[in-house]
Amino acid sequence: MTGAKRRAQTSTSVPRVLNSDAKHVPSAMDSRLGRTLRVNDVGMFFGRLLLFFASLTAAPAAFAEGGTTSPFPARVSQGALVIAKVVPGSEVKYAGKTLRIAADGTVVFGVGRDEEGPLRVSVKPPRGAATVATIAVDPRDWPIERIEGVPPATVEPPPEIAERIQREQARVVAARARDDARTDFEETFAWPVSGRISGRFGNQRVYVVKGKDVPKSPHAGMDIAVPEGTPVKAPAAGIVTFADRDLYLTGGTVLLDHGHGVSSNFLHLSRIDVKVGDRIEQGQVIGAVGHTGRATGPHLHWGMNWFDVRIDPLLLFEGEHRVGLEDPVVELIGPTAVAYANSASQQGIGRSADGRELKQYLSGVEQLTHCAESHRFPLGVATVGGPVLLVREKGQPDVELVLAGTVGAYLFWPGKKPGRSVIASDTSTFAQTLAQAAAEYFEQPECSAG
């Protein structure tokens, strides 16, 4: 976001932190804390954030033999991935399938984009009668996206190309049928790239070809716009089950299987660094962003499936099965630093009993605020949570940004320079990382030491 059409404001002010459309359920962080917090709420934020992470790490209850407690959520969102635990050795059936059960009782299934519910999951423990869990499905709004600039032959292909597309898609479908006993899907997922979200899962797509609207299938994943050549990292561990550099519609394509039918797909790659059969660990580079296949520009398409059911990757970053789509919203009214600790932080923040890591994160935000005030620099500072940040600037289109990594920050100076992402690999280095990046970006060298 450049803000090139607007001059930087010089009045000291705090960015407005808003909540968007109230008809949606708030994000996990917002719903647990009650509101989006600013740095002056640091004490309250610290205490509640510890409770937030403690609640996220609590293990789900298993169906007790002869008991009535359900391990499944009462309601889920369309496009959700549901993970639960039952008594080991149970038989679980859903949507006509007998599900694989891990040795510890973990079971997983996906909820389709158009699923209306209620869902019924049958669980028969090793001893005792079967019990049926009923799950309500919350509907979502699916906006229509009109897309221009793609080659007409990729939208309305001639017969020989249509046959090629069909053959290629059959290979992808076959790769998704794999059902390994691995449970890599239980890992806390990480973003494969960090950047602007240019396409949402489930949105209905209409391609404009020679002035004519051509409706196509809903979008099957998330698009993140980043420069060509940006490394793409595995969001979770898995086995490569498909890798092809030249599919007609999706270009460079990689499928990464996470076990139990859960898989990720990465499309339009300019480079592929893995081969079928490779074991990939989380964070390992699997290729590079491109715009191969049917694409209007460089971006990563990250899609996910449970077998043939398409699921929304964004929902993996919420701390609950009932996922809210109301992102933290920050209105830019001058130089702004937005620090975040997203729900993936349960792997890092809050693990130490005394909360030292979390205090270190918060101290970085507080130090930045105090330095800006002492040097009379009009910097607004806000802290937010959730998987995505919505940035709003007067006279500019709203922009969605990925909150990548455990902790980090986005720096904005409307009318002065493009925004910058600051990512710390862990909370222990966040204060120093943020101070140095902010001092350089906001041209305040005296703040480089915090």
C-alpha positions as CSV (number, residue, x, y, z in Angstrom):
1,M,0.0,0.0,0.0
2,T,1.7,3.1,-1.1
3,G,-0.7,5.9,-0.2
4,A,1.0,7.9,-3.0
5,K,-2.0,10.1,-3.6
6,R,-2.1,11.4,0.0
7,R,0.3,13.6,2.0
8,A,1.5,12.4,5.3
9,Q,-0.3,13.9,8.2
10,T,1.7,15.6,10.9
11,S,-0.8,15.7,13.8
12,T,-0.1,13.3,16.7
13,S,-2.9,10.7,16.7
14,V,-3.5,7.0,17.3
15,P,-4.7,4.9,14.4
16,R,-8.4,4.0,14.6
17,V,-8.8,0.3,15.3
18,L,-12.2,-0.7,14.2
19,N,-14.4,-3.8,13.9
20,S,-15.9,-4.4,10.5
21,D,-19.3,-5.9,9.5
22,A,-21.0,-6.8,12.8
23,K,-23.0,-9.7,11.2
24,H,-19.9,-11.8,11.1
25,V,-18.4,-13.6,14.2
26,P,-15.3,-11.7,15.3
27,S,-11.8,-13.3,14.9
28,A,-10.6,-15.6,17.6
29,M,-8.4,-13.0,19.2
30,D,-11.1,-10.3,19.2
31,S,-13.9,-12.7,20.5
32,R,-11.7,-13.9,23.4
33,L,-10.4,-10.4,24.4
34,G,-13.7,-8.7,23.7
35,R,-12.1,-5.9,21.5
36,T,-9.1,-5.0,19.6
37,L,-6.5,-3.4,21.9
38,R,-4.0,-0.6,21.7
39,V,-0.6,-0.3,23.3
40,N,-2.0,1.8,26.2
41,D,-4.0,-1.3,27.2
42,V,-0.8,-3.3,27.6
43,G,-1.4,-4.6,31.1
44,M,-4.9,-5.8,30.4
45,F,-3.7,-7.2,27.0
46,F,-1.0,-9.2,28.7
47,G,-3.3,-10.8,31.3
48,R,-6.0,-11.7,28.8
49,L,-3.6,-12.9,26.1
50,L,-2.2,-15.4,28.5
51,L,-5.7,-16.7,29.2
52,F,-6.3,-16.7,25.4
53,F,-3.3,-18.9,24.7
54,A,-4.0,-21.2,27.6
55,S,-7.5,-21.8,26.3
56,L,-6.1,-22.5,22.8
57,T,-3.7,-25.1,24.0
58,A,-6.3,-27.1,26.0
59,A,-6.7,-30.5,24.6
60,P,-10.2,-31.4,23.2
61,A,-12.1,-34.0,25.3
62,A,-12.5,-37.4,23.8
63,F,-15.8,-39.3,23.7
64,A,-15.9,-41.2,27.0
65,E,-17.1,-44.8,26.6
66,G,-20.7,-44.5,27.6
67,G,-20.4,-40.8,28.2
68,T,-22.2,-37.9,26.4
69,T,-19.5,-35.3,26.0
70,S,-18.9,-34.6,22.3
71,P,-15.4,-33.9,21.0
72,F,-16.9,-32.0,18.0
73,P,-17.8,-28.4,18.0
74,A,-21.5,-27.5,18.1
75,R,-21.2,-25.5,14.9
76,V,-18.7,-24.9,12.2
77,S,-18.2,-22.6,9.2
78,Q,-18.5,-23.5,5.6
79,G,-15.0,-24.4,4.4
80,A,-13.7,-25.5,7.8
81,L,-11.3,-28.3,8.7
82,V,-12.6,-30.0,11.9
83,I,-10.1,-31.9,14.1
84,A,-11.2,-33.8,17.1
85,K,-10.3,-36.7,19.4
86,V,-12.3,-39.8,20.2
87,V,-11.5,-42.9,22.2
88,P,-8.7,-44.7,20.4
89,G,-10.0,-47.7,18.5
90,S,-13.4,-46.1,17.8
91,E,-15.2,-46.2,14.5
92,V,-16.1,-42.8,13.1
93,K,-18.4,-42.2,10.1
94,Y,-19.1,-39.0,8.3
95,A,-20.6,-38.2,4.9
96,G,-20.6,-41.8,3.9
97,K,-16.9,-42.4,4.8
98,T,-15.4,-44.4,7.6
99,L,-12.7,-42.0,8.8
100,R,-9.1,-42.9,9.7
101,I,-8.4,-42.7,13.4
102,A,-4.9,-42.0,14.7
103,A,-3.4,-44.0,17.5
104,D,-4.3,-41.3,19.9
105,G,-7.9,-41.0,18.7
106,T,-7.4,-38.0,16.4
107,V,-9.9,-37.7,13.6
108,V,-10.3,-35.0,10.9
109,F,-12.8,-34.1,8.2
110,G,-13.6,-31.1,6.0
111,V,-16.7,-29.1,5.5
112,G,-17.5,-28.0,1.9
113,R,-18.1,-24.5,0.7
114,D,-21.7,-25.1,-0.1
115,E,-22.5,-27.5,2.9
116,E,-25.7,-26.5,4.5
117,G,-25.8,-29.0,7.4
118,P,-26.6,-30.1,9.9
119,L,-23.6,-32.5,9.8
120,R,-23.9,-35.9,11.5
121,V,-20.9,-37.7,12.8
122,S,-21.3,-41.3,14.1
123,V,-18.9,-42.5,16.7
124,K,-18.8,-46.0,18.0
125,P,-16.3,-46.6,20.8
126,P,-14.6,-50.0,21.2
127,R,-17.1,-50.8,23.9
128,G,-20.6,-49.4,23.9
129,A,-23.2,-48.1,21.5
130,A,-22.7,-45.6,18.7
131,T,-23.4,-42.0,19.4
132,V,-24.3,-39.4,16.7
133,A,-22.9,-35.8,17.0
134,T,-25.0,-33.2,15.2
135,I,-23.1,-30.1,14.0
136,A,-24.7,-26.9,12.7
137,V,-23.1,-25.2,9.7
138,D,-22.8,-21.4,9.7
139,P,-23.3,-20.0,6.1
140,R,-21.0,-17.4,4.7
141,D,-21.4,-14.7,2.1
142,W,-19.6,-15.3,-1.2
143,P,-18.9,-12.1,-3.1
144,I,-18.6,-12.1,-6.9
145,E,-15.2,-11.3,-8.4
146,R,-14.9,-10.1,-12.0
147,I,-11.5,-10.9,-13.5
148,E,-10.1,-9.3,-16.6
149,G,-6.8,-9.8,-18.5
150,V,-6.5,-13.6,-18.6
151,P,-5.9,-15.3,-22.0
152,P,-9.3,-16.2,-23.6
153,A,-8.2,-19.7,-24.4
154,T,-7.7,-20.4,-20.6
155,V,-11.4,-19.5,-20.0
156,E,-13.0,-21.0,-23.0
157,P,-10.5,-23.5,-24.3
158,P,-10.8,-25.3,-27.7
159,P,-11.6,-29.0,-27.6
160,E,-8.0,-30.3,-27.7
161,I,-7.0,-28.0,-24.8
162,A,-10.1,-29.0,-22.8
163,E,-9.1,-32.6,-23.2
164,R,-5.6,-31.7,-21.9
165,I,-7.1,-29.9,-18.9
166,Q,-9.3,-32.9,-18.1
167,R,-6.3,-35.3,-18.2
168,E,-4.3,-33.0,-15.9
169,Q,-7.0,-32.5,-13.4
170,A,-7.6,-36.3,-13.2
171,R,-3.9,-36.7,-12.1
172,V,-4.4,-34.1,-9.4
173,V,-7.6,-35.7,-8.2
174,A,-5.8,-39.1,-8.0
175,A,-3.1,-37.5,-5.8
176,R,-5.7,-36.1,-3.4
177,A,-7.1,-39.6,-2.8
178,R,-4.1,-40.6,-0.7
179,D,-5.0,-41.5,2.9
180,D,-1.8,-41.8,5.0
181,A,-1.7,-42.4,8.7
182,R,0.6,-39.4,9.3
183,T,-0.9,-36.5,11.3
184,D,1.1,-33.6,10.0
185,F,-2.2,-31.6,9.8
186,E,-2.1,-31.3,13.6
187,E,0.8,-29.0,13.3
188,T,0.0,-25.3,13.7
189,F,0.1,-24.0,10.1
190,A,2.2,-21.1,9.0
191,W,1.8,-18.8,6.0
192,P,3.7,-20.0,2.9
193,V,4.3,-16.3,2.0
194,S,3.5,-12.9,3.5
195,G,1.8,-10.2,1.4
196,R,-1.5,-8.8,0.2
197,I,-4.4,-11.1,-0.1
198,S,-5.7,-10.7,-3.6
199,G,-8.3,-13.5,-3.7
200,R,-10.4,-15.2,-1.1
201,F,-11.6,-18.8,-0.8
202,G,-15.1,-19.4,-2.1
203,N,-15.7,-16.2,-4.0
204,Q,-17.7,-16.7,-7.1
205,R,-15.5,-15.9,-10.1
206,V,-16.6,-14.3,-13.4
207,Y,-14.0,-13.9,-16.2
208,V,-14.4,-11.1,-18.7
209,V,-13.5,-12.4,-22.2
210,K,-13.9,-10.1,-25.2
211,G,-16.5,-8.0,-23.2
212,K,-18.5,-11.0,-22.2
213,D,-18.9,-12.3,-18.6
214,V,-18.1,-16.0,-18.3
215,P,-19.0,-17.5,-14.9
216,K,-16.6,-20.2,-13.6
217,S,-16.3,-22.3,-10.5
218,P,-15.8,-20.6,-7.1
219,H,-12.3,-19.8,-6.1
220,A,-10.8,-22.8,-4.5
221,G,-8.1,-21.2,-2.3
222,M,-6.4,-18.0,-1.3
223,D,-4.4,-15.8,-3.6
224,I,-1.5,-13.8,-2.0
225,A,0.1,-11.2,-4.3
226,V,3.9,-11.1,-3.9
227,P,6.7,-10.5,-6.4
228,E,7.7,-13.2,-8.8
229,G,10.5,-15.4,-7.4
230,T,9.4,-15.0,-3.7
231,P,10.2,-18.3,-1.9
232,V,7.2,-20.4,-1.1
233,K,7.6,-22.3,2.2
234,A,5.6,-25.4,3.4
235,P,2.9,-24.3,5.8
236,A,3.1,-27.7,7.5
237,A,5.1,-30.9,7.1
238,G,4.0,-33.5,4.6
239,I,4.9,-35.7,1.6
240,V,5.0,-34.3,-2.0
241,T,2.4,-36.3,-4.0
242,F,2.3,-34.2,-7.1
243,A,4.7,-31.8,-8.8
244,D,4.4,-30.6,-12.4
245,R,5.9,-27.4,-13.9
246,D,3.4,-27.0,-16.8
247,L,-0.2,-27.6,-16.1
248,Y,-2.4,-25.6,-18.5
249,L,-4.6,-23.8,-16.0
250,T,-2.5,-23.8,-12.8
251,G,1.1,-23.7,-14.3
252,G,3.7,-24.9,-11.8
253,T,1.8,-27.0,-9.4
254,V,2.8,-28.8,-6.1
255,L,0.6,-30.9,-3.8
256,L,1.7,-31.6,-0.3
257,D,-0.1,-34.3,1.6
258,H,-0.5,-33.7,5.4
259,G,-2.1,-37.1,6.2
260,H,-5.6,-38.4,6.7
261,G,-6.7,-36.9,3.3
262,V,-5.6,-33.4,4.2
263,S,-3.5,-31.7,1.5
264,S,-2.2,-28.3,0.4
265,N,-1.8,-27.2,-3.2
266,F,0.4,-24.4,-4.5
267,L,-0.3,-23.1,-8.0
268,H,1.2,-20.8,-10.6
269,L,4.8,-21.4,-9.4
270,S,7.7,-20.1,-11.4
271,R,10.0,-22.7,-9.9
272,I,9.6,-26.1,-8.2
273,D,12.3,-27.2,-5.8
274,V,10.8,-30.6,-4.8
275,K,9.8,-33.9,-6.3
276,V,7.2,-36.5,-5.7
277,G,8.0,-38.6,-2.7
278,D,10.0,-36.0,-0.9
279,R,9.4,-35.5,2.9
280,I,9.0,-31.8,3.5
281,E,9.2,-30.1,6.9
282,Q,7.4,-27.0,7.9
283,G,9.2,-23.8,6.6
284,Q,11.1,-25.7,3.9
285,V,11.2,-23.9,0.5
286,I,9.2,-25.9,-2.1
287,G,9.4,-23.4,-4.9
288,A,8.9,-19.8,-6.0
289,V,6.0,-17.5,-6.8
290,G,5.1,-17.0,-10.4
291,H,2.2,-16.3,-12.8
292,T,2.2,-19.5,-14.8
293,G,-1.0,-20.9,-16.1
294,R,-4.2,-18.9,-15.9
295,A,-3.0,-15.9,-13.9
296,T,-3.1,-12.1,-14.4
297,G,0.1,-11.4,-12.4
298,P,2.5,-12.9,-9.9
299,H,0.8,-14.4,-6.9
300,L,0.7,-17.6,-4.9
301,H,-2.6,-19.6,-4.9
302,W,-2.7,-21.7,-1.7
303,G,-5.5,-24.2,-1.7
304,M,-6.4,-27.0,0.7
305,N,-8.4,-30.1,0.5
306,W,-9.8,-33.0,2.6
307,F,-9.8,-35.5,-0.2
308,D,-12.1,-33.9,-2.8
309,V,-13.6,-31.4,-0.3
310,R,-12.1,-27.9,-0.7
311,I,-11.4,-26.1,2.5
312,D,-10.4,-22.5,3.4
313,P,-6.8,-22.1,4.5
314,L,-7.5,-18.9,6.3
315,L,-9.7,-20.8,8.8
316,L,-6.7,-22.7,10.0
317,F,-5.3,-19.6,11.6
318,E,-8.3,-19.0,13.8
319,G,-8.2,-20.5,17.3
320,E,-11.6,-22.0,17.1
321,H,-13.5,-24.3,14.8
322,R,-16.2,-21.7,14.5
323,V,-14.2,-19.2,12.6
324,G,-14.9,-15.5,12.3
325,L,-14.3,-13.5,9.1
326,E,-14.2,-10.1,10.8
327,D,-10.6,-9.0,10.6
328,P,-9.0,-6.4,12.8
329,V,-9.3,-3.1,10.9
330,V,-6.8,-0.2,11.2
331,E,-7.6,3.2,9.7
332,L,-4.4,5.0,8.7
333,I,-4.4,8.6,9.7
334,G,-0.7,9.2,9.7
335,P,2.6,7.2,10.4
336,T,1.4,3.9,11.9
337,A,3.0,0.8,13.4
338,V,0.6,-2.2,13.8
339,A,2.1,-5.0,16.0
340,Y,0.4,-8.4,16.1
341,A,0.4,-11.7,17.9
342,N,-1.7,-14.1,15.9
343,S,-3.4,-17.3,16.9
344,A,-0.5,-19.4,15.6
345,S,1.4,-17.9,18.6
346,Q,0.2,-20.8,20.8
347,Q,3.3,-22.6,19.7
348,G,5.5,-19.9,21.1
349,I,4.0,-17.1,23.2
350,G,2.6,-18.2,26.5
351,R,4.6,-21.5,26.7
352,S,6.8,-20.2,29.5
353,A,5.1,-20.3,32.9
354,D,6.0,-16.8,33.8
355,G,5.1,-15.3,30.5
356,R,8.6,-13.8,29.9
357,E,8.3,-14.3,26.1
358,L,5.0,-12.4,25.9
359,K,6.4,-9.6,28.1
360,Q,9.3,-9.3,25.7
361,Y,6.9,-8.9,22.8
362,L,4.8,-6.3,24.5
363,S,7.9,-4.4,25.7
364,G,8.9,-3.9,22.1
365,V,5.6,-2.3,21.3
366,E,5.8,-0.1,24.4
367,Q,9.4,1.0,23.8
368,L,8.5,2.1,20.3
369,T,5.6,4.2,21.6
370,H,7.7,5.9,24.2
371,C,10.5,6.7,21.8
372,A,8.2,8.2,19.3
373,E,6.5,10.3,22.0
374,S,9.9,11.5,23.5
375,H,11.0,12.7,20.0
376,R,7.7,14.3,19.2
377,F,7.2,12.0,16.2
378,P,3.5,11.6,15.3
379,L,3.4,7.8,15.4
380,G,0.3,5.9,16.0
381,V,0.7,2.4,17.5
382,A,-1.8,-0.4,17.7
383,T,-1.8,-4.1,18.7
384,V,-4.1,-6.5,17.0
385,G,-4.7,-10.3,16.7
386,G,-6.1,-12.6,14.1
387,P,-4.9,-14.1,10.9
388,V,-5.4,-11.0,8.6
389,L,-5.2,-7.3,9.0
390,L,-7.5,-5.0,7.0
391,V,-5.9,-1.6,6.3
392,R,-8.1,1.3,5.4
393,E,-6.8,4.6,4.1
394,K,-9.0,7.5,3.0
395,G,-9.3,7.6,-0.8
396,Q,-7.7,4.2,-1.3
397,P,-9.1,0.7,-1.7
398,D,-9.1,-1.4,1.5
399,V,-6.1,-3.8,1.6
400,E,-6.0,-7.2,3.4
401,L,-2.5,-8.2,4.7
402,V,-1.4,-11.6,6.0
403,L,-0.3,-11.6,9.6
404,A,2.6,-14.0,9.1
405,G,4.7,-15.7,11.7
406,T,4.2,-15.9,15.4
407,V,4.7,-12.2,16.1
408,G,5.4,-9.2,13.8
409,A,4.4,-5.8,12.7
410,Y,3.4,-3.7,9.7
411,L,4.8,-0.2,9.3
412,F,2.9,2.4,7.3
413,W,3.6,6.0,6.3
414,P,0.8,7.1,4.0
415,G,1.9,9.5,1.3
416,K,5.6,8.9,2.1
417,K,6.6,5.4,1.2
418,P,5.2,1.8,0.7
419,G,4.4,-0.2,3.8
420,R,6.8,-2.7,5.3
421,S,6.4,-6.0,7.0
422,V,8.5,-6.8,10.1
423,I,8.6,-10.5,11.2
424,A,10.4,-11.8,14.2
425,S,11.2,-15.5,14.3
426,D,10.5,-15.6,18.1
427,T,9.4,-13.2,20.8
428,S,12.8,-12.9,22.4
429,T,14.1,-10.9,19.4
430,F,11.0,-8.9,18.6
431,A,11.8,-5.8,20.6
432,Q,15.1,-5.3,19.0
433,T,13.9,-6.3,15.5
434,L,11.0,-3.9,15.7
435,A,13.1,-1.0,17.1
436,Q,15.7,-1.3,14.3
437,A,13.1,-1.7,11.5
438,A,10.9,1.2,12.8
439,A,13.9,3.5,13.3
440,E,15.0,3.0,9.7
441,Y,11.5,3.1,8.2
442,F,10.3,6.2,10.1
443,E,13.7,7.9,9.8
444,Q,14.1,8.1,13.5
445,P,17.7,6.7,14.1
446,E,17.6,7.6,17.8
447,C,14.9,4.9,18.3
448,S,17.1,2.1,16.9
449,A,18.0,0.9,20.4
450,G,14.3,0.9,21.5
